[in-house]
């Protein structure tokens, strides 16, 4: 999408205003006259742009960095694509610091703080953002008219910019406390942090600040110059919900900082906790605040405001596309993601109706990991391929795709794909050998360069697909969870129904009563619903931690994975409780999808076409005309060799075909080829079962956070040290 303007002016206004090279010390605010800069929307916007630029390119927690290494591939449904031996650091972080590459026990005390750049870089990047926003916020607060602006309690162009700065700082602290726990708290430019501050008081300060600026911000659509590429009132209200759910949830806290009394609220009052487990060796405990309901009630207030007056945001419940593929089987859930892939480098800049805030990107700037890392994989090379290489860091456990998803859930095929692109314009089967591109197993399908309005083929990692950092469905499900936790079941159920009815197309197919019964309670069902709604978006790991469902999820995962692998070994197939069967082999054949159906890029499979090996599962195929894309982009067509047979027909994906039986022989006579499928899970058994969560210890506080890196510790000059058993050097 179009970049936010004013980059050069912003650099001039704030260059030298913040120096976070040591991640702690901040220099004085800019010498530019604050009455000039913060009295005019143009100059104020320019000052804020530097902070936005850092967030877009170096956020580390929404694209590359530790989000890439750990968060998006670390739950009971999301899994690392590469082998343990190839990426042991990622596995160790992802699965609670378990074993080393030689499969010997490895405690946190032996880990090297300098061994992973994410420890230092994530800290540095987030504090750079904090430093820049601190300067902006301070200059605003010291400017004439600030008190009157706040007292007016209504949005103006100037107050909107102030609200964005406060909200961006709140995001940075929220992410820091999730990833590191207790961190340095800085709000005054030029101040040097001399100690760690407990996360509870930090997050309560951020909540206070957000409550102040929410009335000063525009909702999407209220101001024509404030698109969804800017932080806005609905996002700020949703962020209050995110912080309250995290802050009121279960966390692992340190006991080496002065005991429980170290953790205080915003007023310095000591907090008390409901403890689940405690470790004397790692000096930490796992539990939640006893006043968690107060935080949930705050979340309830602001989420209700967002839902009742959402501006231009709404849950996408219709699919307006006119193409017969979509009319015959509409899928509004997919349309919400399709909108993030449209309008890139076109005259009409678009944002998804369901997005509350999208992190914008443009072609050729190299700051978008979607879909390179978090989308449908491609085996193409780095330049002038169709599409270019897509690594595919975001992968799913086969138990999630086959066993967890109801086959009628329209989110499954949008979330998960079993095919990618060969890079020459044709569809190709993924496989369960560990690796990247076409290796690595089932991949995320929400973003696919085949589906972009103007696909980019000049260079990898430059597609320009936006990142929806918050969707309206999250606001609805957060409110449903809060309502259920507070005993307001009728309202919680109504909110859950909105999400499930959209996903299944009708209450009859949604079978929500049965789903709640299976989950054991309405609250559990809402938490589990998030697993299907946000698959591959990096939320599941945090959800399991904050809701104390980690132990349950670990046991269930290994039971399901173990049973699947045992069945594949013994019988060549395994059938899950929902009726889906995974087999050791499938049969595939390339066909001309355009000649068969009129198009190469397939959509939602109609209910009466689920026996069609080209259309089911849906949301795959290839761009209808890669040759036209090549011509429009002026790129080399030498890599485009697919011809007309661009689609993959798949037999045996959900039902067992005996490799030596008559059906297999008949398929092979028709040109189908037997391909390894579940057998590669068997051949990589440890990667799909044993190594997953192998650092989790039952009855012990989960160590899910990052250590502060060696550079961070060194530059702190003794001001603080690592906890949770991590060493400092």
C-alpha positions in Angstrom: 0.0 0.0 0.0 0.9 3.6 -0.3 3.5 4.7 2.2 2.7 7.3 4.8 4.1 10.6 3.6 6.5 13.1 5.1 9.5 10.9 5.6 12.1 13.5 4.6 10.5 16.2 6.6 10.2 13.9 9.6 13.9 13.0 9.4 14.8 16.7 9.4 12.6 17.4 12.4 13.7 14.6 14.6 17.1 13.6 13.4 19.3 13.3 16.5 16.4 13.6 18.8 16.8 10.1 20.0 19.8 7.8 20.2 19.1 4.3 21.2 22.3 2.7 20.1 22.8 1.5 23.7 19.0 0.7 23.9 18.7 2.6 27.1 20.0 6.2 26.9 17.9 8.8 25.1 19.3 12.3 24.1 17.4 15.5 24.5 14.4 16.4 22.3 14.9 18.1 19.0 16.0 21.7 19.0 13.3 22.5 16.4 10.8 24.9 17.9 8.1 22.8 19.4 5.5 25.6 19.0 6.1 25.4 15.3 6.3 21.6 14.9 3.4 20.8 17.2 1.0 23.5 16.2 0.5 22.5 12.6 -0.8 19.0 11.5 1.7 18.8 8.6 4.8 19.4 10.7 3.4 17.2 13.5 2.7 14.4 11.1 6.2 14.7 9.7 7.6 14.3 13.2 5.6 11.2 13.8 6.6 9.6 10.5 10.0 8.6 11.8 8.4 6.5 14.5 6.0 4.9 12.0 9.0 4.1 9.7 10.7 2.3 12.5 7.5 0.4 13.3 6.9 -0.6 9.7 10.4 -1.7 8.8 11.9 -2.7 12.2 9.0 -3.7 14.4 10.4 -7.2 14.9 7.2 -8.4 16.4 4.8 -8.3 13.5 6.9 -9.4 10.5 10.5 -10.4 10.7 12.5 -10.8 13.9 11.2 -12.9 16.7 7.7 -13.0 15.2 9.2 -14.9 12.3 11.6 -17.0 14.4 9.3 -18.0 17.2 5.7 -16.6 17.5 4.2 -17.6 14.2 5.5 -21.2 14.4 5.1 -22.1 18.0 1.7 -23.5 19.2 -0.4 -26.6 19.2 -1.4 -25.8 15.6 1.6 -23.8 14.2 4.9 -25.5 13.7 8.5 -24.8 12.5 9.1 -25.6 8.8 12.8 -26.5 9.0 14.4 -29.4 10.8 15.4 -29.1 14.4 19.1 -29.7 13.5 18.9 -26.9 10.9 17.2 -24.2 13.1 17.7 -25.3 16.7 17.7 -21.7 18.0 14.2 -21.2 16.6 13.0 -24.5 18.0 14.4 -23.7 21.4 12.8 -20.3 21.6 9.5 -21.7 20.2 9.1 -24.6 22.5 10.2 -23.3 25.9 14.0 -23.8 25.8 14.1 -27.6 25.7 16.9 -29.6 24.1 20.0 -28.9 22.1 20.7 -30.3 18.7 22.3 -33.4 20.3 19.0 -34.1 22.2 20.6 -33.7 25.6 18.9 -31.6 28.3 19.7 -27.9 28.1 18.6 -25.6 30.9 18.2 -21.9 30.4 21.3 -21.2 32.4 23.5 -22.6 29.6 22.0 -20.5 26.8 24.1 -17.9 25.2 22.6 -14.4 25.3 24.6 -13.5 22.2 23.5 -16.5 20.2 20.5 -15.0 18.6 20.2 -11.5 17.2 16.5 -11.3 18.0 17.4 -10.9 21.7 19.2 -7.7 21.0 17.4 -6.5 17.9 13.8 -6.8 19.1 14.7 -4.8 22.2 16.6 -2.2 20.2 14.0 -1.7 17.6 11.1 -1.3 20.1 13.1 1.1 22.2 13.9 3.1 19.1 10.2 3.5 18.6 9.6 4.4 22.2 12.4 7.0 22.1 10.9 8.7 19.0 7.4 8.7 20.4 8.6 10.0 23.8 10.1 13.0 22.0 6.8 13.7 20.1 4.6 13.2 23.2 6.8 15.4 25.4 6.9 18.2 22.8 3.1 18.0 22.5 2.6 18.1 26.3 4.9 21.2 26.6 3.2 23.0 23.7 0.8 25.8 24.2 -2.8 24.6 23.8 -2.1 21.1 24.9 -4.3 21.3 28.0 -7.2 22.8 26.0 -6.8 20.1 23.4 -7.2 17.3 26.0 -10.0 19.1 27.8 -12.0 19.4 24.6 -12.1 15.6 24.5 -12.8 15.5 20.7 -10.6 14.7 17.7 -8.8 17.3 15.7 -6.0 16.8 13.1 -3.5 17.7 15.8 -5.0 15.6 18.6 -5.2 12.6 16.3 -1.5 12.7 15.7 -0.8 12.9 19.4 -3.1 10.0 20.0 -1.2 8.0 17.3 2.1 8.7 19.1 0.7 7.6 22.5 -0.9 4.5 20.9 2.3 3.5 19.1 4.3 3.8 22.4 1.7 1.6 24.1 2.1 -1.0 21.4 5.9 -1.1 21.9 5.6 -1.5 25.7 2.8 -4.2 25.3 5.0 -6.2 22.9 8.1 -5.7 25.1 6.4 -7.0 28.2 5.0 -10.0 26.4 8.4 -11.0 25.0 10.7 -10.0 27.8 8.5 -9.6 30.9 9.8 -6.8 33.1 11.6 -4.2 31.1 13.1 -0.7 31.3 10.4 2.0 31.5 11.2 5.3 29.8 8.9 8.2 29.0 11.2 11.2 29.4 13.5 11.9 26.4 17.1 12.1 27.6 16.5 9.9 30.7 18.7 6.9 31.3 17.0 3.7 32.6 18.6 2.7 35.9 16.5 -0.4 36.7 13.8 -2.7 35.4 10.2 -1.8 36.1 7.5 -4.3 36.8 5.3 -5.0 33.8 2.1 -4.5 35.7 2.7 -0.8 36.5 4.0 -0.3 32.9 0.9 -1.7 31.3 -1.4 0.2 33.7 0.4 3.4 32.7 -0.2 2.5 29.0 -3.9 1.9 29.8 -4.1 5.3 31.5 -2.5 7.0 28.5 -4.8 5.2 26.0 -7.9 6.2 28.0 -6.8 9.8 27.8 -6.2 9.8 24.0 -9.1 7.6 22.8 -11.6 10.6 22.7 -9.0 12.6 20.8 -8.7 10.1 17.9 -10.8 9.6 14.8 -12.5 6.4 14.0 -11.8 5.0 10.5 -13.9 6.9 8.0 -14.5 10.0 10.2 -11.6 11.9 8.6 -10.8 11.4 5.0 -7.0 11.8 5.6 -6.9 9.1 8.2 -6.9 5.7 6.5 -6.6 2.3 8.1 -2.8 2.7 7.6 -2.9 5.0 10.6 -3.5 4.1 14.2 -7.1 5.2 15.1 -9.7 5.2 17.8 -11.1 1.7 17.2 -7.6 0.3 17.3 -6.8 2.1 20.5 -10.0 0.7 22.1 -9.0 -2.7 20.8 -5.5 -2.3 22.2 -7.0 -1.6 25.6 -8.7 -5.0 25.3 -5.5 -6.7 24.2 -3.5 -5.2 27.1 -6.2 -6.0 29.7 -6.5 -9.6 28.5 -2.8 -10.1 28.7 -2.3 -8.2 31.9 -5.3 -10.0 33.6 -4.2 -13.4 32.3 -1.6 -15.9 33.4 2.0 -15.0 33.1 5.4 -16.1 34.3 6.9 -13.6 36.7 10.2 -13.3 38.5 10.8 -14.0 42.2 14.4 -12.6 42.2 13.4 -9.0 42.2 12.2 -8.6 45.8 9.5 -11.2 45.9 5.8 -10.7 45.2 6.0 -7.1 46.6 8.0 -6.1 43.5 4.9 -6.3 41.4 2.7 -3.3 42.0 -0.1 -1.4 40.3 0.2 2.1 38.8 -0.1 3.6 42.3 2.7 1.4 43.8 0.3 -0.9 45.6 1.6 -4.5 45.9 -0.4 -7.0 43.8 -1.4 -10.5 44.9 -1.6 -13.5 42.6 -3.4 -16.8 42.0 -0.3 -19.0 41.5 -0.4 -22.2 39.4 3.3 -23.2 39.7 6.6 -21.9 41.0 10.3 -22.8 40.4 13.0 -22.2 42.9 15.8 -23.0 40.4 14.5 -20.6 37.8 13.2 -18.1 40.4 9.8 -17.5 38.9 6.2 -18.4 39.3 3.2 -18.7 36.9 -0.1 -17.2 37.8 -2.5 -14.3 37.4 -3.4 -11.2 39.3 -6.3 -11.7 41.8 -7.8 -8.4 40.6 -8.0 -9.7 37.0 -11.8 -9.0 36.9 -11.1 -5.3 37.2 -9.0 -5.4 34.1 -11.6 -7.5 32.2 -14.2 -4.9 33.2 -12.1 -2.2 31.7 -11.7 -4.2 28.5 -15.4 -4.8 28.4 -16.1 -1.0 28.5 -13.7 -0.1 25.6 -14.5 -3.1 23.4 -18.2 -2.3 23.7 -17.4 1.2 22.5 -15.6 -0.2 19.5 -18.4 -2.6 18.6 -21.2 -0.1 19.0 -19.5 2.6 17.0 -16.8 1.1 14.7 -16.6 3.7 12.0 -15.6 2.0 8.7 -14.8 -1.3 10.4 -17.1 -4.3 10.4 -17.1 -8.0 10.4 -17.1 -9.1 6.8 -20.2 -11.2 6.5 -20.8 -10.9 2.8 -18.8 -11.7 -0.3 -19.5 -9.0 -2.9 -17.4 -10.5 -5.7 -19.4 -10.9 -9.0 -17.3 -13.7 -10.5 -19.3 -16.9 -10.8 -16.8 -18.8 -8.7 -17.6 -16.7 -5.7 -21.3 -16.2 -6.3 -21.8 -20.0 -6.4 -19.8 -20.5 -3.1 -19.2 -17.1 -1.4 -16.6 -16.9 1.3 -16.5 -13.6 3.2 -13.7 -14.8 5.4 -11.4 -15.1 2.4 -12.6 -11.8 1.0 -11.3 -10.0 4.2 -7.8 -11.2 3.3 -8.2 -10.7 -0.5 -8.8 -7.0 0.2 -5.3 -6.7 1.8 -3.8 -8.0 -1.5 -5.6 -5.5 -3.7 -4.8 -1.9 -4.6 -1.0 -2.3 -4.3 0.6 0.1 -6.8 -2.8 0.9 -8.3 -4.7 4.1 -8.5 -7.2 3.0 -5.9 -5.7 2.3 -2.5 -7.8 -0.1 -0.6 -7.9 -1.5 2.9 -9.9 -4.5 4.1 -13.3 -3.6 5.5 -12.6 -5.9 8.4 -9.2 -4.4 9.2 -9.0 -2.1 12.1 -5.4 -1.2 11.4 -3.2 -2.4 8.6 0.6 -2.1 8.5 1.1 -0.7 5.0 3.5 -1.9 2.4 4.4 -1.1 -1.2 6.1 -3.0 -4.0 9.9 -3.0 -4.1 10.6 -1.8 -0.6 11.6 -5.1 1.0 9.7 -4.6 4.3 6.8 -7.0 3.7 7.0 -10.5 4.9 3.6 -11.3 3.5 3.4 -13.5 1.6 7.2 -14.4 1.4 7.2 -15.8 5.0 3.5 -15.8 5.9 1.8 -16.9 2.8 1.5 -19.6 0.2 5.0 -20.9 -0.7 6.6 -20.7 -4.1 9.6 -22.7 -5.3 10.6 -19.8 -7.6 14.0 -18.1 -7.7 14.7 -14.7 -6.2 14.0 -12.7 -9.3 11.7 -12.9 -12.3 9.7 -16.0 -11.3 6.0 -16.6 -11.3 5.8 -16.0 -8.4 9.2 -15.4 -7.0 10.5 -17.5 -4.1 8.2 -17.6 -1.0 9.9 -19.2 1.9 6.9 -20.2 3.9 7.9 -19.8 7.5 4.3 -20.1 8.7 3.4 -23.8 8.7 0.7 -26.0 10.4 0.7 -29.3 12.2 -1.2 -31.9 10.1 -3.3 -32.6 13.2 -4.7 -29.0 13.0 -5.6 -29.3 9.3 -6.9 -32.8 9.4 -8.2 -33.2 12.9 -9.1 -29.9 14.5 -10.9 -28.1 11.6 -14.5 -29.1 11.0 -14.6 -30.0 7.2 -17.5 -27.5 6.8 -15.5 -24.6 8.3 -14.8 -22.2 5.4 -11.7 -20.9 7.2 -9.8 -24.1 6.8 -8.8 -23.8 3.1 -8.3 -20.1 3.4 -5.9 -20.7 6.4 -4.2 -23.8 5.2 -2.9 -25.0 1.8 -1.5 -28.3 0.7 -0.2 -26.9 -2.5 2.2 -24.0 -3.5 3.6 -22.7 -6.7 6.6 -24.2 -8.7 7.7 -20.6 -9.6 7.1 -21.3 -13.4 3.3 -20.6 -13.3 2.1 -24.0 -12.2 0.7 -25.5 -9.0 2.8 -28.0 -7.0 2.2 -30.3 -4.0 3.8 -29.4 -0.7 5.4 -32.2 1.2 6.2 -33.0 4.8 10.0 -33.1 4.5 11.3 -30.4 6.6 12.7 -27.3 4.8 11.3 -24.3 3.0 9.4 -23.4 -0.1 7.7 -26.6 -1.2 9.2 -28.5 1.7 8.0 -27.9 5.3 4.4 -29.2 5.2 1.0 -27.5 5.2 1.4 -23.7 4.8 -0.5 -20.5 5.5 -2.8 -19.6 2.6 -4.2 -16.2 3.7 -1.8 -14.3 1.4 -0.8 -15.6 -2.1 0.9 -13.7 -4.8 -1.2 -15.5 -7.3 -4.2 -13.5 -6.0 -2.7 -10.1 -6.0 -4.3 -7.5 -8.3 -0.9 -6.6 -9.6 1.5 -9.4 -8.7 5.2 -8.4 -8.2 7.7 -10.7 -10.0 10.8 -8.6 -10.1 12.3 -9.7 -6.8 11.4 -11.8 -3.7 10.3 -10.3 -0.4 9.0 -7.2 -2.2 5.4 -8.1 -3.0 3.9 -5.2 -0.9 1.1 -7.0 0.8 -0.3 -5.3 3.8 -0.4 -6.8 7.3 -3.7 -6.5 9.2 -2.3 -6.0 12.7 -5.9 -6.0 14.2 -9.0 -7.3 12.6 -12.6 -6.6 13.8 -13.2 -10.2 14.4 -10.6 -10.0 17.2 -12.5 -7.2 18.9 -15.6 -9.4 18.8 -13.9 -12.5 20.2 -12.1 -10.5 22.9 -15.4 -9.1 24.0 -16.9 -12.6 23.9 -14.1 -13.9 26.1 -14.5 -11.1 28.5 -18.2 -11.5 28.8 -17.9 -15.3 29.3 -15.2 -14.8 32.0 -17.4 -12.3 33.8 -20.4 -14.6 33.7 -22.4 -12.8 31.0 -23.0 -15.9 28.9 -25.9 -14.7 26.8 -24.0 -11.8 25.4 -20.8 -13.9 25.0 -22.7 -16.6 23.1 -24.2 -14.0 20.7 -20.8 -12.7 19.9 -19.4 -16.2 19.3 -22.3 -16.9 17.0 -21.3 -14.0 14.8 -17.9 -15.5 14.2 -19.0 -19.1 13.7 -22.0 -18.3 11.5 -19.7 -16.3 9.2 -17.2 -19.2 9.2 -19.7 -21.9 8.4 -22.3 -19.9 6.4 -25.2 -20.9 8.7 -26.0 -21.8 12.3 -27.0 -25.3 11.2 -23.5 -26.1 9.9 -21.8 -24.1 12.7 -23.2 -26.5 15.3 -22.2 -24.2 18.1 -24.0 -26.0 20.9 -22.0 -29.2 20.1 -18.8 -27.2 19.8 -19.3 -25.7 23.3 -20.1 -29.1 24.7 -17.0 -30.6 23.2 -14.8 -27.7 24.6 -16.3 -28.1 28.1 -17.6 -24.6 28.6 -18.5 -21.4 26.7 -15.3 -19.7 27.7 -13.2 -22.6 26.5 -15.1 -22.6 23.2 -14.4 -18.9 22.7 -10.7 -19.4 23.3 -10.6 -22.4 21.0 -12.5 -20.4 18.3 -9.6 -18.0 18.2 -7.4 -20.9 17.0 -9.5 -21.3 13.9 -10.1 -17.5 13.3 -6.5 -16.5 13.7 -4.5 -19.5 12.5 -1.1 -18.4 11.2 -1.4 -14.9 12.6 0.7 -15.5 15.7 -1.9 -15.4 18.4 -2.4 -19.0 19.5 0.9 -19.2 21.5 0.0 -16.1 23.6 -3.6 -17.3 24.0 -2.5 -20.6 25.5 -0.1 -18.9 27.9 -2.5 -16.2 29.2 -5.5 -18.6 29.6 -3.6 -21.3 31.5 -4.5 -23.8 28.7 -0.9 -24.7 27.8 -0.7 -27.9 29.8 -4.0 -29.1 28.3 -2.9 -28.2 24.8 0.5 -29.9 25.1 -1.0 -33.2 26.2 -3.7 -33.1 23.6 -1.2 -32.3 20.8 1.0 -35.2 21.6 -1.9 -37.6 22.0 -3.2 -36.6 18.6 0.1 -36.5 16.8 1.2 -39.8 18.4 -2.1 -41.5 17.4 -1.8 -40.2 13.8 1.8 -41.4 13.4 1.0 -44.8 14.9 -1.9 -45.2 12.4 0.2 -44.1 9.5 2.9 -46.7 10.5 0.5 -49.5 11.1 -2.1 -49.1 8.4 -0.9 -46.5 5.9 -3.6 -44.1 7.0 -5.3 -42.6 10.1 -8.8 -41.3 10.4 -9.6 -38.4 12.8 -12.7 -38.0 14.8 -14.2 -35.5 12.3 -14.0 -38.2 9.6 -10.9 -36.8 7.7 -8.3 -39.4 6.8 -4.7 -38.7 6.2 -2.8 -41.3 4.2 0.8 -42.1 3.4 0.3 -41.4 -0.3 -1.8 -39.2 -2.5 -2.1 -39.2 -6.3 -1.7 -36.0 -8.4 -2.0 -35.0 -12.0 -1.5 -31.6 -13.7 -4.4 -30.5 -15.7 -5.7 -27.4 -17.6 -7.9 -25.8 -15.0 -9.0 -23.0 -17.4 -10.2 -25.5 -20.0 -12.0 -27.5 -17.3 -13.6 -24.7 -15.3 -12.9 -21.5 -17.1 -10.2 -20.4 -14.6 -6.9 -21.4 -13.1 -7.2 -19.7 -9.7 -9.8 -21.7 -7.8 -12.1 -20.3 -5.1 -14.4 -21.8 -2.4 -15.5 -25.2 -3.5 -19.3 -25.5 -3.9 -20.8 -28.1 -1.5 -21.8 -30.4 -4.5 -18.3 -30.3 -6.0 -16.2 -31.8 -3.1 -15.4 -34.8 -5.2 -13.7 -32.6 -7.8 -10.0 -33.2 -7.4 -9.2 -29.7 -8.9 -11.7 -27.6 -6.9 -11.4 -29.4 -3.5 -9.8 -28.3 -1.3 -10.4 -24.7 -2.4 -8.4 -21.5 -2.7 -5.5 -22.9 -4.7 -4.5 -23.1 -8.4 -2.6 -20.4 -10.1 -2.9 -16.8 -11.4 -5.2 -16.9 -14.5 -2.6 -15.2 -16.7 1.0 -15.1 -15.6 2.1 -14.2 -19.2 0.1 -10.9 -18.9 1.7 -10.2 -15.6 5.1 -10.7 -17.1 4.3 -8.3 -19.9 2.9 -5.7 -17.6 5.9 -5.9 -15.2 8.4 -5.9 -18.0 10.0 -9.0 -16.4 11.7 -11.9 -18.1 9.3 -14.6 -19.3 12.1 -17.2 -19.5 11.0 -18.7 -16.2 7.4 -19.0 -17.3 7.3 -22.5 -18.7 4.1 -24.0 -17.3 1.9 -23.9 -20.4 -1.7 -24.8 -20.0 -1.5 -27.6 -17.4 -1.2 -25.3 -14.4 -3.6 -26.9 -11.9 -3.1 -29.9 -9.7 -5.8 -32.6 -9.4 -5.4 -34.4 -6.1 -6.9 -37.8 -5.2 -6.7 -39.4 -1.8 -6.2 -36.3 0.3 -9.0 -37.0 2.7 -9.7 -40.7 2.1 -7.5 -43.8 1.9 -6.5 -45.3 -1.4 -4.7 -48.6 -1.2 -1.4 -48.2 -3.2 -1.8 -51.8 -4.5 -5.5 -51.7 -5.1 -7.7 -51.3 -8.1 -8.4 -47.6 -7.5 -4.7 -46.7 -7.5 -4.1 -48.6 -10.7 -7.1 -46.9 -12.4 -5.8 -43.5 -11.4 -2.3 -44.3 -12.6 -3.8 -45.4 -15.9 -5.4 -41.9 -16.1 -2.0 -40.2 -15.7 -2.0 -39.7 -11.9 1.3 -40.3 -10.1 1.7 -41.6 -6.6 3.2 -39.0 -4.3 4.6 -39.3 -0.8 2.3 -37.6 1.8 1.9 -38.9 5.3 4.8 -41.2 4.9 7.1 -38.2 5.2 5.6 -37.4 8.5 6.5 -41.0 9.6 10.0 -40.5 8.2 10.3 -37.2 10.2 8.4 -38.5 13.2 10.4 -36.6 15.8 9.9 -33.3 14.0 6.1 -33.7 14.1 5.8 -35.0 17.7 8.8 -35.4 20.0 10.5 -32.1 19.4 7.3 -30.1 19.6 7.0 -28.6 23.1 9.9 -30.7 24.2 11.0 -27.9 26.6 7.7 -27.7 28.4 7.8 -29.2 31.9 4.5 -30.2 33.5 4.0 -28.4 36.8 6.7 -25.8 36.2 6.3 -22.2 35.1 6.6 -22.0 31.3 9.7 -19.9 30.3 8.2 -18.5 27.1 10.0 -15.1 27.0 13.2 -13.9 25.4 16.3 -13.3 27.4 17.8 -9.8 27.3 20.7 -10.1 24.9 24.3 -9.7 25.7 24.6 -6.2 24.1 21.5 -5.1 26.1 23.0 -6.4 29.4 26.5 -4.9 28.6 25.1 -1.4 27.9 22.9 -1.5 31.0 26.1 -1.2 33.1 24.8 -3.3 35.8 21.3 -1.7 35.9 19.6 -5.0 35.5 20.1 -8.7 34.7 18.3 -11.6 33.2 15.9 -13.8 35.1 14.1 -17.1 34.6 17.4 -19.0 34.7 18.9 -17.1 31.7 22.5 -16.0 32.2 23.8 -12.5 31.4 26.9 -13.4 29.3 
